[in-house]
Amino acid sequence: MQIIPAIDISKGQCIRLIQGDLRDKTVYSKEPVEVAKLWQVKGARLIHIIDIDGAITGNPQNTDTIIKIIKALKIKVQVGGGLRDEKFIKKYLRLDVKRVILSTSAALDEKFLKEMIEKYKDKIVVGVDSKNGYLAVKGWKNVTNVKVKSFIKKLEKSGVRRIIYTDIKRDGVLKGPNIKGAISILKSTDMKVIISGGISKLKDIEKLMQIEKKYENLEGVIIGKALYTGAIDLQKAIKIARQY
């Protein structure tokens, strides 16, 4: 299972939110490039980067900062946030990012999603953002009446090979991941699944590693706030993951 540090960017700064709410924003660094370099030094092989302003407005806002990060690293990144137009997808893929993340565009425009999957295949990963079992879109501001599991089935039929599953209620609150919810999602699909939301201590990673033994489609875990507060040391987390 891969340990993936997260970098959320707003106004060119490295931030963390609580349950995606901009009113609960903490700025951890004004130099996100240096943060990315730190995670690289500590052993990360992939970094998860989200343009928070882009996710909310529907149009990438921090492209210049993200490009600087990509160019400064030797490791790969996956990028999301407001990618609802192919020109931005192309722009990032030309920079050799590992994957681009579609969320709202995947939920609201099935035709667009299918076209992107046909063109870019496993370069596309879909963010599945869940609040009480229902799909949230537009930077998590809007909760739809679409059940997450129904959406996942639709993604599978569309040819999607990998999803990032986030339990919004657990994101940024450092109370541990929703293990039951994660298992339920892993059971419901053959797609590769990356879990996000709530990782707060090394024991959380150990629990997920145990789950991976049974559900091989658990591919990775994204860690955000716990890294920035020091609750989790990235090197130790990676070492645990390698032991299993």
FIZA-879064 format. One record per residue (C-alpha): residue number from 1; residue in one letter; x, y, z. Coordinates in pm, 1 decimal. Layout:
N
    nr   rest         c1         c2         c3
   NUM      a          X          Y          Z
...
# end
This chain:
244
    nr   rest         c1         c2         c3
     1      m        0.0        0.0        0.0
     2      q      139.3      334.9      -99.6
     3      i      164.0      624.2      145.5
     4      i       79.5      946.5      -39.3
     5      p      130.7     1287.3      123.9
     6      a     -117.7     1558.5       29.6
     7      i      -56.8     1919.5      -63.1
     8      d     -366.7     2140.9      -81.0
     9      i     -303.9     2478.7     -242.7
    10      s     -501.7     2800.0     -205.3
    11      k     -376.4     3138.7     -317.8
    12      g      -33.3     2986.7     -375.7
    13      q       -7.0     2864.4      -16.1
    14      c       -1.9     2517.9      134.9
    15      i     -315.6     2485.0      346.9
    16      r     -536.4     2231.6      520.9
    17      l     -910.8     2254.3      567.8
    18      i    -1153.1     2084.4      804.1
    19      q    -1412.9     1887.8      605.7
    20      g    -1337.8     2105.9      303.3
    21      d    -1462.9     2426.1      468.6
    22      l    -1261.4     2735.1      371.2
    23      r    -1373.2     2902.5      693.0
    24      d    -1160.6     2644.4      876.3
    25      k     -841.0     2706.5      683.1
    26      t     -492.6     2675.8      830.0
    27      v     -192.9     2795.6      630.4
    28      y      100.7     2560.6      692.4
    29      s      345.9     2708.7      444.1
    30      k      374.5     2991.9      197.1
    31      e      627.1     2779.7        6.0
    32      p      446.3     2467.9     -124.3
    33      v      743.2     2379.6     -345.9
    34      e      959.1     2341.3      -35.2
    35      v      690.2     2129.5      131.1
    36      a      684.4     1899.3     -172.4
    37      k     1063.4     1870.7     -163.2
    38      l     1045.2     1778.5      205.3
    39      w      799.2     1493.1      137.9
    40      q     1028.7     1376.5     -141.9
    41      v     1330.8     1373.1       91.7
    42      k     1127.8     1180.1      349.7
    43      g     1064.8      901.9      101.6
    44      a      739.6      978.4      -79.4
    45      r      713.0      824.9     -425.8
    46      l      394.6     1008.9     -520.5
    47      i      242.0     1337.8     -402.4
    48      h     -127.9     1423.8     -412.0
    49      i     -181.3     1789.4     -510.1
    50      i     -519.2     1963.3     -506.1
    51      d     -594.0     2313.7     -631.9
    52      i     -852.6     2403.7     -367.7
    53      d     -952.1     2730.4     -534.4
    54      g     -989.2     2544.0     -862.5
    55      a    -1213.2     2280.8     -703.3
    56      i    -1443.5     2550.4     -568.8
    57      t    -1454.4     2778.7     -874.1
    58      g    -1450.8     2502.2    -1137.0
    59      n    -1142.7     2644.5    -1307.1
    60      p     -776.8     2585.9    -1203.3
    61      q     -640.7     2883.6    -1009.6
    62      n     -297.9     2769.7     -887.1
    63      t     -154.2     2620.0    -1204.6
    64      d      171.5     2818.9    -1190.3
    65      t      244.6     2700.1     -835.9
    66      i      162.2     2340.2     -921.2
    67      i      384.8     2348.7    -1229.5
    68      k      671.4     2478.1    -1014.1
    69      i      621.6     2181.0     -780.4
    70      i      615.7     1933.1    -1068.9
    71      k      936.6     2074.9    -1215.0
    72      a     1113.1     2080.1     -877.5
    73      l     1055.6     1711.1     -803.2
    74      k     1212.5     1387.0     -921.3
    75      i      909.4     1188.4     -805.3
    76      k      563.7     1186.8     -965.0
    77      v      249.7     1374.9     -864.5
    78      q     -122.8     1336.1     -916.3
    79      v     -314.5     1661.0     -961.9
    80      g     -676.9     1764.7     -920.9
    81      g     -898.5     2063.2     -852.8
    82      g    -1124.2     2221.4    -1112.1
    83      l    -1021.1     1996.7    -1400.8
    84      r    -1341.0     2022.7    -1601.3
    85      d    -1180.7     2113.7    -1932.8
    86      e     -950.7     1896.5    -2143.4
    87      k     -700.1     2174.9    -2205.9
    88      f     -590.4     2167.5    -1841.0
    89      i     -575.5     1789.4    -1840.8
    90      k     -348.4     1803.1    -2146.3
    91      k     -139.2     2074.9    -1986.5
    92      y      -63.1     1863.6    -1680.7
    93      l      -12.4     1539.4    -1870.6
    94      r      241.2     1708.8    -2098.5
    95      l      437.7     1780.9    -1780.7
    96      d      446.3     1405.2    -1717.7
    97      v      224.1     1397.2    -1410.4
    98      k      135.3     1042.0    -1313.2
    99      r     -239.6     1102.4    -1303.2
   100      v     -500.7     1377.6    -1317.3
   101      i     -799.7     1367.0    -1085.8
   102      l    -1151.8     1429.1    -1210.4
   103      s    -1426.7     1477.4     -953.7
   104      t    -1713.3     1714.7    -1033.2
   105      s    -1665.4     1671.8    -1408.4
   106      a    -1688.0     1294.1    -1368.2
   107      a    -2006.5     1324.2    -1164.9
   108      l    -2188.2     1579.4    -1376.9
   109      d    -2068.5     1503.2    -1729.3
   110      e    -2063.9     1132.3    -1810.0
   111      k    -1982.9     1195.6    -2176.4
   112      f    -1675.8     1402.5    -2086.8
   113      l    -1555.5     1136.0    -1846.2
   114      k    -1586.7      859.7    -2105.8
   115      e    -1397.9     1068.3    -2362.5
   116      m    -1114.9     1135.2    -2117.3
   117      i    -1095.2      767.2    -2017.4
   118      e    -1083.0      660.4    -2383.0
   119      k     -804.9      910.8    -2456.2
   120      y     -593.2      893.3    -2143.4
   121      k     -687.4      559.3    -1985.6
   122      d     -519.7      502.7    -1645.9
   123      k     -385.3      858.7    -1644.7
   124      i     -733.8      946.8    -1522.1
   125      v     -834.7      882.9    -1162.2
   126      v    -1176.5      981.1    -1028.3
   127      g    -1227.6     1143.1     -691.9
   128      v    -1529.6      999.5     -513.0
   129      d    -1617.8     1236.7     -230.6
   130      s    -1873.1     1098.9       13.4
   131      k    -2085.1     1268.0      276.3
   132      n    -2316.8     1033.4      462.4
   133      g    -2304.9      795.8      167.6
   134      y    -2396.0     1056.7      -93.1
   135      l    -2174.5     1211.6     -357.5
   136      a    -2046.2     1565.6     -298.9
   137      v    -1930.1     1792.8     -582.5
   138      k    -1796.7     2144.1     -652.7
   139      g    -1530.3     2146.7     -385.9
   140      w    -1760.7     1949.8     -154.0
   141      k    -2000.7     2245.6     -133.2
   142      n    -2291.3     2057.9     -292.7
   143      v    -2411.4     1718.2     -175.9
   144      t    -2608.3     1542.9     -449.0
   145      n    -2882.7     1281.7     -418.3
   146      v    -2653.4     1029.4     -590.1
   147      k    -2553.4      738.1     -370.7
   148      v    -2177.6      681.5     -371.1
   149      k    -2203.3      309.9     -442.0
   150      s    -2430.8      369.3     -741.4
   151      f    -2182.6      623.6     -873.1
   152      i    -1896.1      377.7     -829.8
   153      k    -2081.4      115.9    -1034.1
   154      k    -2133.3      372.2    -1308.4
   155      l    -1762.6      462.3    -1304.6
   156      e    -1668.3       97.9    -1342.9
   157      k    -1893.9       65.4    -1648.4
   158      s    -1733.0      378.0    -1794.8
   159      g    -1391.5      212.3    -1786.4
   160      v    -1246.1      390.0    -1484.0
   161      r     -965.1      186.8    -1329.9
   162      r     -888.4      379.6    -1013.4
   163      i    -1072.8      600.2     -763.3
   164      i     -979.0      816.4     -466.0
   165      y    -1242.9      765.5     -197.9
   166      t    -1276.3     1043.4       60.0
   167      d    -1505.7     1040.6      360.2
   168      i    -1561.5     1414.7      396.6
   169      k    -1671.0     1397.8      760.2
   170      r    -1334.5     1246.0      852.5
   171      d    -1121.4     1484.1      646.4
   172      g     -904.0     1719.5      848.9
   173      v    -1044.7     1624.7     1190.3
   174      l     -776.0     1372.8     1292.4
   175      k    -1024.8     1119.1     1429.7
   176      g     -918.5      822.5     1221.2
   177      p    -1053.5      690.4      891.3
   178      n    -1397.8      539.3      847.6
   179      i    -1277.7      177.5      837.4
   180      k    -1622.9       25.7      791.0
   181      g    -1695.7      267.9      510.5
   182      a    -1364.5      191.4      342.9
   183      i    -1426.4     -183.6      358.8
   184      s    -1775.2     -135.1      216.7
   185      i    -1630.7       56.5      -80.3
   186      l    -1353.6     -199.3     -137.9
   187      k    -1612.7     -478.2     -140.5
   188      s    -1828.1     -294.8     -392.9
   189      t    -1573.0     -260.3     -672.4
   190      d    -1282.6     -423.5     -854.3
   191      m    -1128.4      -83.8     -928.3
   192      k     -811.5       23.0     -748.8
   193      v     -899.1      236.3     -445.4
   194      i     -696.5      504.7     -270.2
   195      i     -838.3      598.9       69.6
   196      s     -839.0      957.1      197.6
   197      g     -976.1     1129.3      505.7
   198      g     -904.8     1106.8      875.8
   199      i     -565.3      935.4      896.0
   200      s     -439.7     1060.1     1231.1
   201      k     -182.7      814.7     1369.3
   202      l       41.5      528.5     1267.9
   203      k     -209.5      276.4     1404.1
   204      d     -456.6      393.2     1139.6
   205      i     -207.0      291.5      874.8
   206      e     -155.1      -45.3     1042.0
   207      k     -532.7     -104.2     1036.2
   208      l     -546.9      -26.0      665.9
   209      m     -251.6     -254.0      601.8
   210      q     -445.5     -536.8      764.0
   211      i     -740.7     -458.9      537.8
   212      e     -512.6     -468.0      233.1
   213      k     -433.8     -832.3      307.0
   214      k     -798.1     -915.6      237.3
   215      y     -881.6     -652.1      -22.8
   216      e     -600.9     -630.2     -274.7
   217      n     -765.1     -340.2     -457.8
   218      l     -665.6     -110.0     -168.9
   219      e     -378.1       64.6     -343.6
   220      g     -285.0      354.3     -120.3
   221      v     -371.0      605.5      148.0
   222      i     -350.0      983.5      131.7
   223      i     -230.2     1161.8      445.4
   224      g     -275.4     1534.2      495.0
   225      k     -321.1     1719.3      820.7
   226      a     -150.3     1453.6     1036.3
   227      l      175.6     1516.2      849.9
   228      y      153.0     1891.5      894.2
   229      t       75.3     1877.5     1265.6
   230      g      348.7     1620.5     1327.6
   231      a      100.5     1355.2     1444.1
   232      i      247.5     1123.4     1180.3
   233      d      606.3     1110.1     1063.3
   234      l      611.7     1030.4      691.9
   235      q      928.1      819.5      709.3
   236      k      780.6      602.8      984.6
   237      a      452.7      566.6      794.4
   238      i      635.9      451.6      481.7
   239      k      845.9      209.6      685.1
   240      i      530.7       51.1      834.1
   241      a      376.4       16.1      489.9
   242      r      685.7     -161.4      360.7
   243      q      690.1     -408.2      649.7
   244      y      359.3     -569.0      550.5
# end
